[in-house]
Each structure stands twice: as C-alpha cells, then as structure tokens.
C-alpha cells in the first residue's frame, strides 16, 4: 500500500571466502564490521562510503575498490561502499 514502508527480507550475511595473499578479497554482501576486521588484518586503510539503496540490506558492502582479486599491499587504501537505509518518507522539519 502507498505510504507503508517496504519490508525487505535480509539475506544471510556473507562471509569472506578464501583469497590469495596479496589480493583484495571479495567483500560483497559482507557486514561492515567483518569487512573492516579483514581489511585491518591486511594492514590497509579503509574509507567507508554509505549510499542509500533498497538493493542490499543496510550495513553490508555492495561495492569495493580495488575490485576482488586485484593486487593489494599493506598500506594501500580500500574504498568500501556500504548500503544505508533509504531516506524514505521523512516528515520535513519546520
């Protein structure tokens, strides 16, 4: 119905699968805390960009740079694009 919030079933959280040393892991659909933990262990800096979307459950990675499988070294910078709640039907402030 119009005006009702959309209900979205959350898919099970993905886990970081095996990846070759020196390469960027595939973090797609991984929760923020897990992605940041893995990247901290790899010694890289993380920049988090949150984008409102209905495509992925909030707080999960849906984009990354460098891409999975690309070379990655300690000290590199990784951009994680995370899903945030869409703005929705907020009441304007007066």
Phi and psi restraints in degrees (range 20) as a CNS / XPLOR table:
assign (resid 1 and name C) (resid 2 and name N)
       (resid 2 and name CA) (resid 2 and name C) 1.0 -68.7 20.0 2
assign (resid 2 and name N) (resid 2 and name CA)
       (resid 2 and name C) (resid 3 and name N) 1.0 137.1 20.0 2
assign (resid 2 and name C) (resid 3 and name N)
       (resid 3 and name CA) (resid 3 and name C) 1.0 89.0 20.0 2
assign (resid 3 and name N) (resid 3 and name CA)
       (resid 3 and name C) (resid 4 and name N) 1.0 -13.0 20.0 2
assign (resid 3 and name C) (resid 4 and name N)
       (resid 4 and name CA) (resid 4 and name C) 1.0 -88.9 20.0 2
assign (resid 4 and name N) (resid 4 and name CA)
       (resid 4 and name C) (resid 5 and name N) 1.0 142.6 20.0 2
assign (resid 4 and name C) (resid 5 and name N)
       (resid 5 and name CA) (resid 5 and name C) 1.0 -66.3 20.0 2
assign (resid 5 and name N) (resid 5 and name CA)
       (resid 5 and name C) (resid 6 and name N) 1.0 146.2 20.0 2
assign (resid 5 and name C) (resid 6 and name N)
       (resid 6 and name CA) (resid 6 and name C) 1.0 -74.8 20.0 2
assign (resid 6 and name N) (resid 6 and name CA)
       (resid 6 and name C) (resid 7 and name N) 1.0 136.0 20.0 2
assign (resid 6 and name C) (resid 7 and name N)
       (resid 7 and name CA) (resid 7 and name C) 1.0 -98.2 20.0 2
assign (resid 7 and name N) (resid 7 and name CA)
       (resid 7 and name C) (resid 8 and name N) 1.0 128.5 20.0 2
assign (resid 7 and name C) (resid 8 and name N)
       (resid 8 and name CA) (resid 8 and name C) 1.0 -125.3 20.0 2
assign (resid 8 and name N) (resid 8 and name CA)
       (resid 8 and name C) (resid 9 and name N) 1.0 126.0 20.0 2
assign (resid 8 and name C) (resid 9 and name N)
       (resid 9 and name CA) (resid 9 and name C) 1.0 -78.3 20.0 2
assign (resid 9 and name N) (resid 9 and name CA)
       (resid 9 and name C) (resid 10 and name N) 1.0 131.7 20.0 2
assign (resid 9 and name C) (resid 10 and name N)
       (resid 10 and name CA) (resid 10 and name C) 1.0 -80.7 20.0 2
assign (resid 10 and name N) (resid 10 and name CA)
       (resid 10 and name C) (resid 11 and name N) 1.0 128.3 20.0 2
assign (resid 10 and name C) (resid 11 and name N)
       (resid 11 and name CA) (resid 11 and name C) 1.0 -72.5 20.0 2
assign (resid 11 and name N) (resid 11 and name CA)
       (resid 11 and name C) (resid 12 and name N) 1.0 153.9 20.0 2
assign (resid 11 and name C) (resid 12 and name N)
       (resid 12 and name CA) (resid 12 and name C) 1.0 -57.7 20.0 2
assign (resid 12 and name N) (resid 12 and name CA)
       (resid 12 and name C) (resid 13 and name N) 1.0 142.9 20.0 2
assign (resid 12 and name C) (resid 13 and name N)
       (resid 13 and name CA) (resid 13 and name C) 1.0 -64.7 20.0 2
assign (resid 13 and name N) (resid 13 and name CA)
       (resid 13 and name C) (resid 14 and name N) 1.0 137.3 20.0 2
assign (resid 13 and name C) (resid 14 and name N)
       (resid 14 and name CA) (resid 14 and name C) 1.0 -79.6 20.0 2
assign (resid 14 and name N) (resid 14 and name CA)
       (resid 14 and name C) (resid 15 and name N) 1.0 157.5 20.0 2
assign (resid 14 and name C) (resid 15 and name N)
       (resid 15 and name CA) (resid 15 and name C) 1.0 -115.5 20.0 2
assign (resid 15 and name N) (resid 15 and name CA)
       (resid 15 and name C) (resid 16 and name N) 1.0 159.9 20.0 2
assign (resid 15 and name C) (resid 16 and name N)
       (resid 16 and name CA) (resid 16 and name C) 1.0 -77.0 20.0 2
assign (resid 16 and name N) (resid 16 and name CA)
       (resid 16 and name C) (resid 17 and name N) 1.0 119.3 20.0 2
assign (resid 16 and name C) (resid 17 and name N)
       (resid 17 and name CA) (resid 17 and name C) 1.0 -80.2 20.0 2
assign (resid 17 and name N) (resid 17 and name CA)
       (resid 17 and name C) (resid 18 and name N) 1.0 180.0 20.0 2
assign (resid 17 and name C) (resid 18 and name N)
       (resid 18 and name CA) (resid 18 and name C) 1.0 -64.2 20.0 2
assign (resid 18 and name N) (resid 18 and name CA)
       (resid 18 and name C) (resid 19 and name N) 1.0 146.7 20.0 2
assign (resid 18 and name C) (resid 19 and name N)
       (resid 19 and name CA) (resid 19 and name C) 1.0 -148.7 20.0 2
assign (resid 19 and name N) (resid 19 and name CA)
       (resid 19 and name C) (resid 20 and name N) 1.0 155.6 20.0 2
assign (resid 19 and name C) (resid 20 and name N)
       (resid 20 and name CA) (resid 20 and name C) 1.0 -74.1 20.0 2
assign (resid 20 and name N) (resid 20 and name CA)
       (resid 20 and name C) (resid 21 and name N) 1.0 141.8 20.0 2
assign (resid 20 and name C) (resid 21 and name N)
       (resid 21 and name CA) (resid 21 and name C) 1.0 -58.4 20.0 2
assign (resid 21 and name N) (resid 21 and name CA)
       (resid 21 and name C) (resid 22 and name N) 1.0 137.4 20.0 2
assign (resid 21 and name C) (resid 22 and name N)
       (resid 22 and name CA) (resid 22 and name C) 1.0 86.0 20.0 2
assign (resid 22 and name N) (resid 22 and name CA)
       (resid 22 and name C) (resid 23 and name N) 1.0 7.7 20.0 2
assign (resid 22 and name C) (resid 23 and name N)
       (resid 23 and name CA) (resid 23 and name C) 1.0 -126.2 20.0 2
assign (resid 23 and name N) (resid 23 and name CA)
       (resid 23 and name C) (resid 24 and name N) 1.0 157.1 20.0 2
assign (resid 23 and name C) (resid 24 and name N)
       (resid 24 and name CA) (resid 24 and name C) 1.0 -74.9 20.0 2
assign (resid 24 and name N) (resid 24 and name CA)
       (resid 24 and name C) (resid 25 and name N) 1.0 127.4 20.0 2
assign (resid 24 and name C) (resid 25 and name N)
       (resid 25 and name CA) (resid 25 and name C) 1.0 -73.4 20.0 2
assign (resid 25 and name N) (resid 25 and name CA)
       (resid 25 and name C) (resid 26 and name N) 1.0 159.5 20.0 2
assign (resid 25 and name C) (resid 26 and name N)
       (resid 26 and name CA) (resid 26 and name C) 1.0 -82.5 20.0 2
assign (resid 26 and name N) (resid 26 and name CA)
       (resid 26 and name C) (resid 27 and name N) 1.0 111.8 20.0 2
assign (resid 26 and name C) (resid 27 and name N)
       (resid 27 and name CA) (resid 27 and name C) 1.0 -104.6 20.0 2
assign (resid 27 and name N) (resid 27 and name CA)
       (resid 27 and name C) (resid 28 and name N) 1.0 6.8 20.0 2
assign (resid 27 and name C) (resid 28 and name N)
       (resid 28 and name CA) (resid 28 and name C) 1.0 -57.0 20.0 2
assign (resid 28 and name N) (resid 28 and name CA)
       (resid 28 and name C) (resid 29 and name N) 1.0 130.4 20.0 2
assign (resid 28 and name C) (resid 29 and name N)
       (resid 29 and name CA) (resid 29 and name C) 1.0 70.7 20.0 2
assign (resid 29 and name N) (resid 29 and name CA)
       (resid 29 and name C) (resid 30 and name N) 1.0 8.8 20.0 2
assign (resid 29 and name C) (resid 30 and name N)
       (resid 30 and name CA) (resid 30 and name C) 1.0 -84.1 20.0 2
assign (resid 30 and name N) (resid 30 and name CA)
       (resid 30 and name C) (resid 31 and name N) 1.0 141.4 20.0 2
assign (resid 30 and name C) (resid 31 and name N)
       (resid 31 and name CA) (resid 31 and name C) 1.0 -67.4 20.0 2
assign (resid 31 and name N) (resid 31 and name CA)
       (resid 31 and name C) (resid 32 and name N) 1.0 151.3 20.0 2
assign (resid 31 and name C) (resid 32 and name N)
       (resid 32 and name CA) (resid 32 and name C) 1.0 -52.3 20.0 2
assign (resid 32 and name N) (resid 32 and name CA)
       (resid 32 and name C) (resid 33 and name N) 1.0 -49.3 20.0 2
assign (resid 32 and name C) (resid 33 and name N)
       (resid 33 and name CA) (resid 33 and name C) 1.0 -60.3 20.0 2
assign (resid 33 and name N) (resid 33 and name CA)
       (resid 33 and name C) (resid 34 and name N) 1.0 -41.7 20.0 2
assign (resid 33 and name C) (resid 34 and name N)
       (resid 34 and name CA) (resid 34 and name C) 1.0 -67.5 20.0 2
assign (resid 34 and name N) (resid 34 and name CA)
       (resid 34 and name C) (resid 35 and name N) 1.0 -43.2 20.0 2
assign (resid 34 and name C) (resid 35 and name N)
       (resid 35 and name CA) (resid 35 and name C) 1.0 -61.7 20.0 2
assign (resid 35 and name N) (resid 35 and name CA)
       (resid 35 and name C) (resid 36 and name N) 1.0 -45.0 20.0 2
assign (resid 35 and name C) (resid 36 and name N)
       (resid 36 and name CA) (resid 36 and name C) 1.0 -65.9 20.0 2
assign (resid 36 and name N) (resid 36 and name CA)
       (resid 36 and name C) (resid 37 and name N) 1.0 -35.8 20.0 2
assign (resid 36 and name C) (resid 37 and name N)
       (resid 37 and name CA) (resid 37 and name C) 1.0 -63.5 20.0 2
assign (resid 37 and name N) (resid 37 and name CA)
       (resid 37 and name C) (resid 38 and name N) 1.0 -47.8 20.0 2
assign (resid 37 and name C) (resid 38 and name N)
       (resid 38 and name CA) (resid 38 and name C) 1.0 -61.2 20.0 2
assign (resid 38 and name N) (resid 38 and name CA)
       (resid 38 and name C) (resid 39 and name N) 1.0 -44.8 20.0 2
assign (resid 38 and name C) (resid 39 and name N)
       (resid 39 and name CA) (resid 39 and name C) 1.0 -68.3 20.0 2
assign (resid 39 and name N) (resid 39 and name CA)
       (resid 39 and name C) (resid 40 and name N) 1.0 -34.7 20.0 2
assign (resid 39 and name C) (resid 40 and name N)
       (resid 40 and name CA) (resid 40 and name C) 1.0 -63.3 20.0 2
assign (resid 40 and name N) (resid 40 and name CA)
       (resid 40 and name C) (resid 41 and name N) 1.0 -40.3 20.0 2
assign (resid 40 and name C) (resid 41 and name N)
       (resid 41 and name CA) (resid 41 and name C) 1.0 -63.5 20.0 2
assign (resid 41 and name N) (resid 41 and name CA)
       (resid 41 and name C) (resid 42 and name N) 1.0 -27.8 20.0 2
assign (resid 41 and name C) (resid 42 and name N)
       (resid 42 and name CA) (resid 42 and name C) 1.0 -84.6 20.0 2
assign (resid 42 and name N) (resid 42 and name CA)
       (resid 42 and name C) (resid 43 and name N) 1.0 -7.1 20.0 2
assign (resid 42 and name C) (resid 43 and name N)
       (resid 43 and name CA) (resid 43 and name C) 1.0 76.9 20.0 2
assign (resid 43 and name N) (resid 43 and name CA)
       (resid 43 and name C) (resid 44 and name N) 1.0 27.0 20.0 2
assign (resid 43 and name C) (resid 44 and name N)
       (resid 44 and name CA) (resid 44 and name C) 1.0 -106.6 20.0 2
assign (resid 44 and name N) (resid 44 and name CA)
       (resid 44 and name C) (resid 45 and name N) 1.0 159.3 20.0 2
assign (resid 44 and name C) (resid 45 and name N)
       (resid 45 and name CA) (resid 45 and name C) 1.0 -88.7 20.0 2
assign (resid 45 and name N) (resid 45 and name CA)
       (resid 45 and name C) (resid 46 and name N) 1.0 147.8 20.0 2
assign (resid 45 and name C) (resid 46 and name N)
       (resid 46 and name CA) (resid 46 and name C) 1.0 -122.2 20.0 2
assign (resid 46 and name N) (resid 46 and name CA)
       (resid 46 and name C) (resid 47 and name N) 1.0 132.0 20.0 2
assign (resid 46 and name C) (resid 47 and name N)
       (resid 47 and name CA) (resid 47 and name C) 1.0 -112.1 20.0 2
assign (resid 47 and name N) (resid 47 and name CA)
       (resid 47 and name C) (resid 48 and name N) 1.0 124.5 20.0 2
assign (resid 47 and name C) (resid 48 and name N)
       (resid 48 and name CA) (resid 48 and name C) 1.0 -103.0 20.0 2
assign (resid 48 and name N) (resid 48 and name CA)
       (resid 48 and name C) (resid 49 and name N) 1.0 129.0 20.0 2
assign (resid 48 and name C) (resid 49 and name N)
       (resid 49 and name CA) (resid 49 and name C) 1.0 -120.1 20.0 2
assign (resid 49 and name N) (resid 49 and name CA)
       (resid 49 and name C) (resid 50 and name N) 1.0 121.5 20.0 2
assign (resid 49 and name C) (resid 50 and name N)
       (resid 50 and name CA) (resid 50 and name C) 1.0 -101.3 20.0 2
assign (resid 50 and name N) (resid 50 and name CA)
       (resid 50 and name C) (resid 51 and name N) 1.0 132.0 20.0 2
assign (resid 50 and name C) (resid 51 and name N)
       (resid 51 and name CA) (resid 51 and name C) 1.0 -129.3 20.0 2
assign (resid 51 and name N) (resid 51 and name CA)
       (resid 51 and name C) (resid 52 and name N) 1.0 129.5 20.0 2
assign (resid 51 and name C) (resid 52 and name N)
       (resid 52 and name CA) (resid 52 and name C) 1.0 -70.2 20.0 2
assign (resid 52 and name N) (resid 52 and name CA)
       (resid 52 and name C) (resid 53 and name N) 1.0 128.1 20.0 2
assign (resid 52 and name C) (resid 53 and name N)
       (resid 53 and name CA) (resid 53 and name C) 1.0 -156.6 20.0 2
assign (resid 53 and name N) (resid 53 and name CA)
       (resid 53 and name C) (resid 54 and name N) 1.0 153.4 20.0 2
assign (resid 53 and name C) (resid 54 and name N)
       (resid 54 and name CA) (resid 54 and name C) 1.0 -98.8 20.0 2
assign (resid 54 and name N) (resid 54 and name CA)
       (resid 54 and name C) (resid 55 and name N) 1.0 -2.1 20.0 2
assign (resid 54 and name C) (resid 55 and name N)
       (resid 55 and name CA) (resid 55 and name C) 1.0 -79.4 20.0 2
assign (resid 55 and name N) (resid 55 and name CA)
       (resid 55 and name C) (resid 56 and name N) 1.0 -27.0 20.0 2
assign (resid 55 and name C) (resid 56 and name N)
       (resid 56 and name CA) (resid 56 and name C) 1.0 -135.3 20.0 2
assign (resid 56 and name N) (resid 56 and name CA)
       (resid 56 and name C) (resid 57 and name N) 1.0 143.6 20.0 2
assign (resid 56 and name C) (resid 57 and name N)
       (resid 57 and name CA) (resid 57 and name C) 1.0 -58.5 20.0 2
assign (resid 57 and name N) (resid 57 and name CA)
       (resid 57 and name C) (resid 58 and name N) 1.0 142.1 20.0 2
assign (resid 57 and name C) (resid 58 and name N)
       (resid 58 and name CA) (resid 58 and name C) 1.0 -55.5 20.0 2
assign (resid 58 and name N) (resid 58 and name CA)
       (resid 58 and name C) (resid 59 and name N) 1.0 140.9 20.0 2
assign (resid 58 and name C) (resid 59 and name N)
       (resid 59 and name CA) (resid 59 and name C) 1.0 86.9 20.0 2
assign (resid 59 and name N) (resid 59 and name CA)
       (resid 59 and name C) (resid 60 and name N) 1.0 5.7 20.0 2
assign (resid 59 and name C) (resid 60 and name N)
       (resid 60 and name CA) (resid 60 and name C) 1.0 -111.2 20.0 2
assign (resid 60 and name N) (resid 60 and name CA)
       (resid 60 and name C) (resid 61 and name N) 1.0 151.5 20.0 2
assign (resid 60 and name C) (resid 61 and name N)
       (resid 61 and name CA) (resid 61 and name C) 1.0 -74.6 20.0 2
assign (resid 61 and name N) (resid 61 and name CA)
       (resid 61 and name C) (resid 62 and name N) 1.0 130.5 20.0 2
assign (resid 61 and name C) (resid 62 and name N)
       (resid 62 and name CA) (resid 62 and name C) 1.0 -127.2 20.0 2
assign (resid 62 and name N) (resid 62 and name CA)
       (resid 62 and name C) (resid 63 and name N) 1.0 4.6 20.0 2
assign (resid 62 and name C) (resid 63 and name N)
       (resid 63 and name CA) (resid 63 and name C) 1.0 -158.7 20.0 2
assign (resid 63 and name N) (resid 63 and name CA)
       (resid 63 and name C) (resid 64 and name N) 1.0 153.4 20.0 2
assign (resid 63 and name C) (resid 64 and name N)
       (resid 64 and name CA) (resid 64 and name C) 1.0 -155.6 20.0 2
assign (resid 64 and name N) (resid 64 and name CA)
       (resid 64 and name C) (resid 65 and name N) 1.0 151.1 20.0 2
assign (resid 64 and name C) (resid 65 and name N)
       (resid 65 and name CA) (resid 65 and name C) 1.0 -144.4 20.0 2
assign (resid 65 and name N) (resid 65 and name CA)
       (resid 65 and name C) (resid 66 and name N) 1.0 121.0 20.0 2
assign (resid 65 and name C) (resid 66 and name N)
       (resid 66 and name CA) (resid 66 and name C) 1.0 -71.5 20.0 2
assign (resid 66 and name N) (resid 66 and name CA)
       (resid 66 and name C) (resid 67 and name N) 1.0 163.8 20.0 2
assign (resid 66 and name C) (resid 67 and name N)
       (resid 67 and name CA) (resid 67 and name C) 1.0 -71.5 20.0 2
assign (resid 67 and name N) (resid 67 and name CA)
       (resid 67 and name C) (resid 68 and name N) 1.0 159.6 20.0 2
assign (resid 67 and name C) (resid 68 and name N)
       (resid 68 and name CA) (resid 68 and name C) 1.0 -55.2 20.0 2
assign (resid 68 and name N) (resid 68 and name CA)
       (resid 68 and name C) (resid 69 and name N) 1.0 134.7 20.0 2
assign (resid 68 and name C) (resid 69 and name N)
       (resid 69 and name CA) (resid 69 and name C) 1.0 90.0 20.0 2
assign (resid 69 and name N) (resid 69 and name CA)
       (resid 69 and name C) (resid 70 and name N) 1.0 -11.7 20.0 2
assign (resid 69 and name C) (resid 70 and name N)
       (resid 70 and name CA) (resid 70 and name C) 1.0 -73.8 20.0 2
assign (resid 70 and name N) (resid 70 and name CA)
       (resid 70 and name C) (resid 71 and name N) 1.0 155.6 20.0 2
assign (resid 70 and name C) (resid 71 and name N)
       (resid 71 and name CA) (resid 71 and name C) 1.0 -59.6 20.0 2
assign (resid 71 and name N) (resid 71 and name CA)
       (resid 71 and name C) (resid 72 and name N) 1.0 142.2 20.0 2
assign (resid 71 and name C) (resid 72 and name N)
       (resid 72 and name CA) (resid 72 and name C) 1.0 -147.2 20.0 2
assign (resid 72 and name N) (resid 72 and name CA)
       (resid 72 and name C) (resid 73 and name N) 1.0 129.6 20.0 2
assign (resid 72 and name C) (resid 73 and name N)
       (resid 73 and name CA) (resid 73 and name C) 1.0 -124.0 20.0 2
assign (resid 73 and name N) (resid 73 and name CA)
       (resid 73 and name C) (resid 74 and name N) 1.0 155.8 20.0 2
assign (resid 73 and name C) (resid 74 and name N)
       (resid 74 and name CA) (resid 74 and name C) 1.0 -54.7 20.0 2
assign (resid 74 and name N) (resid 74 and name CA)
       (resid 74 and name C) (resid 75 and name N) 1.0 135.3 20.0 2
assign (resid 74 and name C) (resid 75 and name N)
       (resid 75 and name CA) (resid 75 and name C) 1.0 96.1 20.0 2
assign (resid 75 and name N) (resid 75 and name CA)
       (resid 75 and name C) (resid 76 and name N) 1.0 -14.8 20.0 2
assign (resid 75 and name C) (resid 76 and name N)
       (resid 76 and name CA) (resid 76 and name C) 1.0 -67.0 20.0 2
assign (resid 76 and name N) (resid 76 and name CA)
       (resid 76 and name C) (resid 77 and name N) 1.0 165.2 20.0 2
assign (resid 76 and name C) (resid 77 and name N)
       (resid 77 and name CA) (resid 77 and name C) 1.0 -110.2 20.0 2
assign (resid 77 and name N) (resid 77 and name CA)
       (resid 77 and name C) (resid 78 and name N) 1.0 132.1 20.0 2
assign (resid 77 and name C) (resid 78 and name N)
       (resid 78 and name CA) (resid 78 and name C) 1.0 -116.5 20.0 2
assign (resid 78 and name N) (resid 78 and name CA)
       (resid 78 and name C) (resid 79 and name N) 1.0 133.2 20.0 2
assign (resid 78 and name C) (resid 79 and name N)
       (resid 79 and name CA) (resid 79 and name C) 1.0 -98.6 20.0 2
assign (resid 79 and name N) (resid 79 and name CA)
       (resid 79 and name C) (resid 80 and name N) 1.0 125.0 20.0 2
assign (resid 79 and name C) (resid 80 and name N)
       (resid 80 and name CA) (resid 80 and name C) 1.0 -109.8 20.0 2
assign (resid 80 and name N) (resid 80 and name CA)
       (resid 80 and name C) (resid 81 and name N) 1.0 129.2 20.0 2
assign (resid 80 and name C) (resid 81 and name N)
       (resid 81 and name CA) (resid 81 and name C) 1.0 -103.6 20.0 2
assign (resid 81 and name N) (resid 81 and name CA)
       (resid 81 and name C) (resid 82 and name N) 1.0 116.5 20.0 2
assign (resid 81 and name C) (resid 82 and name N)
       (resid 82 and name CA) (resid 82 and name C) 1.0 -108.1 20.0 2
assign (resid 82 and name N) (resid 82 and name CA)
       (resid 82 and name C) (resid 83 and name N) 1.0 147.9 20.0 2
assign (resid 82 and name C) (resid 83 and name N)
       (resid 83 and name CA) (resid 83 and name C) 1.0 -76.4 20.0 2
assign (resid 83 and name N) (resid 83 and name CA)
       (resid 83 and name C) (resid 84 and name N) 1.0 135.5 20.0 2
assign (resid 83 and name C) (resid 84 and name N)
       (resid 84 and name CA) (resid 84 and name C) 1.0 -121.6 20.0 2
assign (resid 84 and name N) (resid 84 and name CA)
       (resid 84 and name C) (resid 85 and name N) 1.0 159.0 20.0 2
assign (resid 84 and name C) (resid 85 and name N)
       (resid 85 and name CA) (resid 85 and name C) 1.0 -59.8 20.0 2
assign (resid 85 and name N) (resid 85 and name CA)
       (resid 85 and name C) (resid 86 and name N) 1.0 134.5 20.0 2
assign (resid 85 and name C) (resid 86 and name N)
       (resid 86 and name CA) (resid 86 and name C) 1.0 -63.3 20.0 2
assign (resid 86 and name N) (resid 86 and name CA)
       (resid 86 and name C) (resid 87 and name N) 1.0 152.4 20.0 2
assign (resid 86 and name C) (resid 87 and name N)
       (resid 87 and name CA) (resid 87 and name C) 1.0 -58.2 20.0 2
assign (resid 87 and name N) (resid 87 and name CA)
       (resid 87 and name C) (resid 88 and name N) 1.0 -39.0 20.0 2
assign (resid 87 and name C) (resid 88 and name N)
       (resid 88 and name CA) (resid 88 and name C) 1.0 70.2 20.0 2
assign (resid 88 and name N) (resid 88 and name CA)
       (resid 88 and name C) (resid 89 and name N) 1.0 -150.6 20.0 2
assign (resid 88 and name C) (resid 89 and name N)
       (resid 89 and name CA) (resid 89 and name C) 1.0 -98.1 20.0 2
assign (resid 89 and name N) (resid 89 and name CA)
       (resid 89 and name C) (resid 90 and name N) 1.0 65.6 20.0 2
assign (resid 89 and name C) (resid 90 and name N)
       (resid 90 and name CA) (resid 90 and name C) 1.0 -78.8 20.0 2
assign (resid 90 and name N) (resid 90 and name CA)
       (resid 90 and name C) (resid 91 and name N) 1.0 144.3 20.0 2
assign (resid 90 and name C) (resid 91 and name N)
       (resid 91 and name CA) (resid 91 and name C) 1.0 -75.9 20.0 2
assign (resid 91 and name N) (resid 91 and name CA)
       (resid 91 and name C) (resid 92 and name N) 1.0 132.7 20.0 2
assign (resid 91 and name C) (resid 92 and name N)
       (resid 92 and name CA) (resid 92 and name C) 1.0 -66.4 20.0 2
assign (resid 92 and name N) (resid 92 and name CA)
       (resid 92 and name C) (resid 93 and name N) 1.0 143.6 20.0 2
assign (resid 92 and name C) (resid 93 and name N)
       (resid 93 and name CA) (resid 93 and name C) 1.0 -77.2 20.0 2
assign (resid 93 and name N) (resid 93 and name CA)
       (resid 93 and name C) (resid 94 and name N) 1.0 143.4 20.0 2
